[in-house]
Amino acid sequence: MNFVQITPGAGSMYCGNCLRDNALVAALRKMNHTAVLVPLYLPLTLDEADQSAGTPLFFSGLKVYLDQKTQFFRNAPAWLRKTLDAPSLLKWASDHAAQTRPEEAGDLILSMLRGEEGNQARDLEELVAWLRAQPRPDVVCLSNAMLLGMARQIKAALGGRVVCMLQGEDSFLDALPEETRAAAWQTLAERAADVDLFLAPSHYFGGLMAVRLNLPEDRVRVVPNGIQVEGYQPASLPPDPPVLGYFARMCREKGLDVLVEAYILLRQRNRVENLKLRVGGSCGPAEEPLVNALREELKANGVLGDVEFCPNLDRAGKEAFYQSLSVFSVPATYGEAFGLYVLEALASGVPVVQPRHAAFPELIEATGGGMLCEPGDPESLADATEKLLSNPIISGNMAADGRKAVLEKYSAARMAQNLLDVLNQEFGTL
């Protein structure tokens, strides 16, 4: 199969979609398929070998912004537009890019969803022209539904199948300004007709987006996410004293404030002696105010000295981080479509406590690797964490079951095979 994966980069911030897509392309290549990873907006920031190396970047963030803001740039000569693709400028943009905030990006998002009718039509033409010059792909895969505006032109130019992954688009779109939110959802539903098949990472999210986009059931299939499992290993000895851990973007949406409240409760109860807290994951300018406020709260409760923040770790640092934990939780408060961090913790032999909503019940049931707590409830999270920390036999069994399940069901190789199985079932042998 000749497979093209189109993936937006997040600049200097680690991105779960980027990690998943990079792992998928690497796995397909190991299976002797031709797979190309095409980056958009900004270079991919990864903790694994970059599978997009050598492939041009399209829709560079600076061009997309200027296309939206000025008619002059949309009509500028090609040589002038090309200057904004310079590696030095892309690096600068990556280093200074804050996370895109929905309330500030409504018009830009709507324009991108309109594809050839939007302000970024020339960027789309450049991407399609490059794709036409490559060996014809059997399948072009869009990383998420925010890229649906590209599907019509890609399909018309290449004639192959276009599929689209689904991954957390609802929370972003629902946060758009009121004046663009309804138009964005309507445009998304209209552009969904240009796609042959949608791939959801969980039954929860597939069902949700089928309703939001008015899709027939047979146009949405579930292909669970997977990770490169190499390097994730259980610690040789359990941490002493015990450690509660978190690894995700350091923000309220991921429930970091809920976790800190639960940790303070656990320390006040003092039934798990000398419990430590370690917090890892992406932390940029947008996250620093929350982290600083949580530091002050921890200090006011006399436990800051037992808490460590470990931002923006590389792969080796992340693997060591997970090995240092006794229990793991990212108590996300929104409808998480999947949660790669759950797989990473379980692959490292660490049991998890996750909220009883979104995709987490599916993951816990499928892996047996942890417990559920009530969403947004620090006391419920503290109770479940305490139960695991107080029962080493139960937590040890969950850790072993969870690791086994990830190795068998949620590796990058298994994700790639699941994808191939679905594509062959839907489209015939590719």
Residue pairs with C-beta under 8 A, 6 or more apart in sequence:
1 28
1 33
1 34
1 138
1 139
1 420
1 423
1 430
2 33
2 34
2 135
2 136
2 137
2 138
2 139
3 25
3 28
3 33
3 34
3 35
3 36
3 137
3 138
3 139
3 141
4 35
4 36
4 38
4 131
4 134
4 137
4 139
4 140
4 141
5 21
5 24
5 25
5 35
5 36
5 37
5 38
5 141
5 143
6 38
6 40
6 127
6 140
6 141
6 142
6 143
6 147
6 150
7 17
7 18
7 21
7 22
7 37
7 38
7 39
7 40
7 44
7 52
7 143
8 15
8 17
8 18
8 39
8 40
8 41
8 42
8 143
8 144
8 146
8 147
9 15
9 18
9 39
9 40
9 41
9 42
9 43
9 44
9 45
9 57
9 94
10 18
10 42
10 44
10 45
10 97
10 99
11 41
11 42
11 43
11 45
11 61
11 93
11 94
11 95
11 97
12 45
12 94
12 95
12 97
12 284
13 45
13 97
13 99
13 249
13 282
13 284
14 45
14 46
14 47
14 281
14 282
14 312
15 44
15 45
16 167
16 338
16 340
17 143
17 144
17 165
17 167
18 44
18 45
18 46
19 46
19 47
19 48
19 227
19 340
20 167
20 225
20 226
20 227
20 340
20 415
21 37
21 143
22 37
22 44
22 46
22 48
22 50
22 51
22 52
23 48
23 226
23 227
23 228
23 412
23 415
24 35
24 226
24 412
24 415
24 416
24 419
25 35
25 36
25 37
25 51
26 48
26 49
26 51
26 228
26 412
27 226
27 412
27 413
27 415
27 416
28 35
28 416
28 419
28 420
29 35
29 51
30 413
31 413
31 416
31 417
31 420
33 420
34 135
35 51
36 55
36 134
36 137
37 44
37 51
37 52
37 55
38 52
38 55
38 56
38 58
38 127
39 52
39 55
39 57
39 58
40 57
40 58
40 59
40 147
41 57
41 59
41 60
41 61
41 64
42 57
42 60
42 61
42 90
42 93
42 94
42 97
43 52
43 57
43 90
43 91
43 94
44 50
44 52
45 94
47 313
47 314
47 315
47 318
48 228
48 315
56 85
56 130
57 85
57 90
58 123
58 126
58 127
58 130
59 120
59 123
59 124
59 127
60 84
60 85
60 90
60 93
61 90
61 93
61 97
62 84
62 89
62 90
62 93
63 73
63 81
63 84
63 85
63 120
63 123
64 108
64 112
64 120
64 123
65 108
66 73
66 84
67 73
67 74
67 119
67 120
67 122
67 123
68 107
68 108
68 111
68 119
68 120
73 81
74 119
74 121
74 122
81 122
83 89
98 284
98 285
98 286
99 284
99 286
101 286
102 109
102 172
102 173
102 175
102 176
102 177
103 175
103 176
103 177
105 176
106 176
106 177
106 179
106 180
106 181
106 184
107 180
109 146
109 173
109 176
109 180
109 184
110 118
110 180
110 183
110 184
110 187
111 118
111 119
111 120
112 118
112 120
112 146
112 147
112 149
113 146
113 148
113 149
113 184
113 187
113 188
113 191
114 149
114 187
115 121
115 124
115 148
115 149
115 150
115 151
115 152
115 153
115 191
116 124
116 149
116 152
116 153
118 149
124 149
124 150
124 153
125 153
127 150
127 154
128 153
128 154
128 157
128 158
131 137
131 140
131 154
131 157
131 158
132 157
132 158
136 158
136 159
136 160
137 158
137 160
138 160
138 161
138 430
139 160
139 161
139 162
139 163
139 423
139 427
139 430
140 154
140 155
140 158
140 160
140 161
140 162
140 163
141 162
141 163
141 164
141 165
141 199
142 148
142 150
142 151
142 162
142 163
142 164
142 165
142 195
143 165
143 167
144 164
144 165
144 166
144 167
144 168
144 169
145 164
145 166
145 169
145 188
145 192
145 198
145 209
145 213
146 169
146 172
147 164
148 164
148 188
148 191
148 192
148 194
148 195
149 187
149 191
151 162
151 164
151 191
151 194
151 195
152 191
152 194
154 162
155 162
155 194
161 196
161 197
161 423
161 427
162 194
162 195
162 196
163 195
163 196
163 197
163 198
163 199
163 423
164 192
164 195
164 197
164 198
164 199
165 198
165 199
165 200
165 201
166 198
166 199
166 200
166 201
166 205
166 206
166 209
166 220
166 337
167 201
167 205
167 337
167 338
168 205
168 336
168 337
169 188
169 209
170 208
170 209
170 212
170 335
171 253
171 334
171 335
173 181
173 184
173 185
173 188
174 181
176 184
185 212
188 213
189 212
189 213
189 214
192 198
192 213
192 214
192 215
195 219
196 426
196 427
197 219
197 220
197 221
197 422
197 423
197 426
198 206
198 209
198 210
198 213
198 215
198 219
198 220
198 221
199 220
199 221
199 222
199 223
199 419
199 422
200 206
200 209
200 220
200 221
200 222
200 223
200 337
201 222
201 223
201 224
201 225
201 337
201 338
201 359
202 222
202 224
202 337
202 338
202 359
202 362
202 363
203 222
203 362
204 335
204 337
204 358
204 359
204 361
204 362
205 335
205 337
205 338
205 358
205 359
206 220
206 221
206 222
207 220
208 335
209 215
209 220
210 216
210 217
210 219
210 220
221 422
221 426
223 415
223 418
223 419
223 422
224 338
224 409
224 410
224 415
224 418
225 338
225 340
225 343
225 410
225 415
226 343
226 410
226 411
226 412
226 413
226 414
226 415
226 416
227 340
227 343
227 344
227 347
227 406
227 410
227 411
227 412
228 411
228 412
229 347
229 406
229 407
229 411
229 412
231 315
231 316
231 319
232 319
232 322
232 344
232 347
232 348
233 319
233 323
233 348
233 349
234 323
234 348
234 349
234 350
234 399
234 403
235 323
235 324
235 348
235 349
238 326
238 392
239 276
239 324
239 325
239 326
241 273
241 274
241 275
241 276
242 272
242 274
242 275
242 276
242 326
242 327
242 389
243 275
243 276
243 277
243 278
243 324
243 325
243 326
243 327
244 259
244 263
244 266
244 275
244 276
244 277
244 278
244 325
244 326
244 327
244 328
244 329
244 385
244 389
245 277
245 278
245 279
245 280
245 321
245 322
245 324
245 325
245 326
245 327
245 328
245 329
245 345
245 350
246 254
246 256
246 259
246 277
246 278
246 279
246 280
246 281
246 328
246 329
246 330
247 279
247 280
247 281
247 318
247 321
247 322
247 328
247 330
247 341
247 344
247 345
248 254
248 256
248 281
248 282
248 330
248 332
248 341
249 281
249 282
249 283
249 287
250 256
250 279
250 281
250 282
250 283
250 287
250 290
250 291
250 309
250 311
251 286
251 287
251 290
252 290
252 333
253 332
253 333
253 334
254 281
254 330
254 331
254 332
254 333
255 329
255 330
255 331
255 332
255 333
255 355
255 376
256 279
256 290
256 291
256 294
257 290
257 294
258 331
258 333
258 376
258 377
258 378
258 381
259 277
259 279
259 329
259 330
259 331
259 378
259 381
260 277
260 294
260 297
260 298
261 378
262 329
262 331
262 378
262 379
262 381
262 382
262 385
263 275
263 277
263 298
263 303
263 307
263 382
264 297
264 298
264 301
264 303
265 378
265 379
265 382
266 272
266 275
266 382
266 385
266 386
267 275
267 301
267 303
267 306
268 301
269 382
269 386
271 386
271 390
272 386
272 389
272 390
274 306
275 306
275 389
276 306
276 307
276 308
277 303
277 306
277 307
277 308
278 307
278 308
278 310
278 321
278 324
278 325
279 307
279 308
279 309
279 310
280 309
280 310
280 311
280 313
280 318
280 321
281 311
281 312
281 341
282 311
282 312
283 291
283 309
283 311
283 312
291 309
295 304
295 307
295 309
298 304
298 307
310 317
310 321
313 321
318 344
319 348
322 328
322 344
322 345
322 347
322 348
322 350
323 348
325 345
325 348
325 350
326 350
326 388
326 389
326 395
327 350
327 351
327 352
327 353
327 385
327 388
327 389
327 395
328 341
328 342
328 345
328 350
328 351
328 352
328 353
328 370
329 352
329 353
329 354
329 381
329 385
330 339
330 341
330 342
330 354
331 353
331 354
331 355
331 373
331 375
331 376
331 381
332 339
332 354
332 355
332 358
332 360
333 355
333 375
333 376
334 358
335 357
335 358
336 358
336 359
336 360
337 358
337 359
338 359
338 363
339 354
339 359
339 360
339 363
342 352
342 354
342 360
342 363
342 367
342 369
342 370
343 363
343 406
343 410
345 351
345 352
345 402
346 352
346 367
346 369
346 370
346 399
346 402
346 403
346 405
346 406
347 403
347 406
347 407
348 403
349 399
349 400
349 402
349 403
350 399
351 369
351 370
351 371
351 388
351 395
351 398
351 399
351 402
352 364
352 369
352 370
352 371
352 402
353 370
353 371
353 372
353 373
353 381
353 384
353 385
353 388
354 360
354 363
354 364
354 370
354 371
354 372
354 373
355 372
355 373
355 374
355 375
355 376
356 372
356 373
356 374
356 375
357 375
360 372
361 372
363 369
364 370
364 371
364 372
366 405
366 409
367 401
367 402
367 405
367 406
367 409
367 410
368 398
368 401
368 402
368 405
369 398
369 399
369 401
369 402
369 403
369 405
369 406
370 388
370 398
370 402
371 384
371 387
371 388
371 398
372 384
373 380
373 381
373 383
373 384
374 380
374 381
387 394
388 394
388 395
388 398
389 395
408 414
420 430
423 430
424 430
